[in-house]
Amino acid sequence: MLGISECHRYVRIPGHRRDRVKHAAPQQPFVYRAAAATATAPPDAARRSGRTVESGEGLVRDAQREISDIVREVAAAATAQMPESRYWAFLADRILRAMAAEGVTVWRKASATEFDICHRLGNVDFQDWTNAARQSHQCMLHEIATGAGPAVVPSTPGAADPEQPANPSPHPVAVVAIDTDMGESSGSDATYLIEVHLESGGGTVTQRGYLRFVAQMADLAGEFMRRQLIRRLRDDASLSHWIDQQFDRWSRLSDPRSVIESLADLVAEGFHLDRVAVVRRERPREVIAVSHVDQVDRHSEAVRWILQQSLQTPVDDNGCYFNPDRDVGDGDDQDASLVLDCLVRVGTSSDLALIGLRNVNHAGCAEDHRDHLIRLCRMAGIAVDIKSSATNRSVLGRWLAPSGAMHGSWYQRYRRQWMTGLGALAAIIVGAMPVPNIVTSPAVLRPQQWQSVCSPRNAVVDAIYVRHNDRVEVGDPLLTLKDETLEQQIKQLRSERLRLEAELAVETENLIHPAGDRSAARSQANSRRRVTELRIDGIDAQLEHLRSVEASLHVTAKQSGIVDAWRLRQRLIDRPVRFGEPLLKVVQLDTAWNAEAEVDQRRMGDLMLSGDLGDLSVAVSPVAQPDVRWDAAVKSIGPAIESESGSATLVQLALPDHLSISEDSSEVASRGSFDSRKPVASPARINTAGNAMASKNSISAIPHEGMPVRVRFHCGTSPLAYVLFRDAIDSVRSFWGLHFGTPKKTEAST
């Protein structure tokens, strides 16, 4: 068979992996023929107008600029994350636009000698070719893919030898293999080729340039494929680890239905499916679970449709089906319907099946990760079998069975039951013992009067004049910002004003000593002088505004107090800040303090009940010094928020007035030590039981903004069982009230 390496002439691309120059007989069918020498320009070409030459050069520059933009777009797309089909469509479109070619085709190896079309664009149609022409074309693609290197293949429309590599199309083609540098160990069997159908009549230099450009596009496509492989391997490793974690999670569940419901939710989230259902295909046929749905209406039309799909969908030997149609619509998501994306058997011999549904406007990834999805369903089937075998054994029967000898006494035979009953009685007695009902929650201290210093504009912090815990008075400088843009504007306006003043002086001189027609010259000079004066007035107004803005960059204190800004210089000096960004706070000396507590909503019932009964007392302690205690009172309750631990309610607590920061305490805090001759106003106090909670010389007891504290709500006494199992008791109480409670009439219902 005539190999491509024996062709007449290949255009050589410096630096390419398989560049070479070969010669062969001119009568061979697969030949690259050099075009004739470029003819000299006609004599009248030199006499063209200069405007025509300039327009031609402009068109060339525009074409070069457009091609450079296309190359940059393709290079950027090579590093982007997108589906392969979308990338091939993008690459073919850019090559077709840059080369003005007849068509572009991206081929992918389907077998040892056959190639399939990944994407096709242009006017080339392979349907009109004969079988022999297709086979010769496939032979040509195979030769280039197996090492012949990039080539421009001339057109041989009459090629009829299926074993002879040829180009049956009516146009010469530039064919380049996409080198991914992945080798045999990469696990990828696909080899990609780019085939560009060129315009007929191009010369050697033109075709060499075309081939060089296609080779550059192939190198960028290879970079994209390498990145795609790395992403795919990383996603596979992450997905495999995620599946192993789910199996460990299933091993801790109690019943098989929980495993099935968890499987439906996990597949919907992990494989980007809009809806996932687990059905039983054998009688009794039913939909067991649907992703993110608590209750399934078994008589609805959607459930009947899912059961019908599970029975009518053909499956392979492994009990699986994946929808080969991956097209994505462009309609509205609200009006689009669901289509079957995959069907996978749960377990190896189970009658359960998982059905994945996706919106016609969405593209799921079940087909891309089919092996992982099958493995997840197999592991779920194993977990379901284990849980089913464990629950089939009767726990009550095992407990009621005699535990001792059958011929012994009644106590010996039922010793287990006796011990269980005595233990239950003891648990009831202990559970009924009254114990203090204490609710704890985290909180932070907030002052009631404080000044928040924010950046007046986008600038850079140039100087800071205060430190944390420094005392400041009204008008004291806090910090200075620097805006080089503002300074540049002021400098430009001043330069412009000087120039206009010089022009004004010249116009004044012309007004005094006019030249030529005195009346006309004076009128013109007077008009120009008025315009210059108006421009100077406008610049003065702008300078005044910019000076006011510049003055706002010198930030001063608006009230007397203590600076609250931890590590101020390390955080702000020489750092750019945005407009409105908080910089520091000035806390008023005699301000009152509040504690902002986040109370779990499940504990709010105890707080409200004890507050109505008058048994509620609140104590606040700093986290850094738990032996300090401050009494507090509930100021306000609400609103509800979402915290890290779940749903919570904000409770504002008012602390005693003696917690205000005094001048002595601020000075002591700024020095880092205390003077026994200047006692600090300490929040320590003696409680009603007479226990000393803190000493007066403790630095951590000085309140400051954002100080973490712990709040203890004393809600009276409750049984020990309720304190230990209050969540379960509240759940039972809520369930009983919703289903069996007596509804109360309200004004609206009346």
ABEGO torsion letter per residue (X at the ends): XBBAAABABBBBBBGBAABBBBBBBAABABBBBBBBBBBBBBAAAAABBAAAAAAAAAAAAAAAAAAAAAAAAAAAAAABBBBAAAAAAAAAAAAAAAAGBABBBBBBBABAABBBBABBBEABBAAABBAAAAAAAAAAAAAAAAGAEBBBBBBBAABABAABBBBABABBBBBBBBBAGAEAAAGBABBBBBBBBBBBGBBAAAAAAAAAAAAAAAAAAAAAAAAAAAAAAAAAAAAAAAAAAAAAAAAABABAAAAAAAAAAAAAAAAGBABBBBBBABOBBBBABBBGBABBBAABAAAAAAAAAAAABBBBAAGBBBBABABBBABBAAABBBBBABBBBBEAABABBBBBBBBAABBBAAAAAAAAAAAAAAAAAAAAAAAAAAAABBAAAAAABBABBAABBAAAAAAAAAAAAAAAAAAAAAAABBBBBBBBBBBBBBBABBBBBBBABBBBBABBABBBGBBBBBGBBABBBBBAAAAAAAAAAAAAAAAAAAAAAAAAAAAABBBEBAAAAAAAAAAAAAAAAAAAAAAAAAAAAAAAAAAAABBBBABBEBBBBBGAAAAABGBBBBBGBBABBBBBAABBBBBBBBBBAAAAAAAAAAAAAGABBBBBBBAABAABBBBBBBABBOBBBBBAAEBBBBBBBBBBAAABBBAAAAAAAAAGBBBAABBBBBABBBBAAGBBABBAABAAABBBBGBBBBBBBBAEBBBAAAAAAAAAAAAAAAAAAAAABBBBBBAAAX
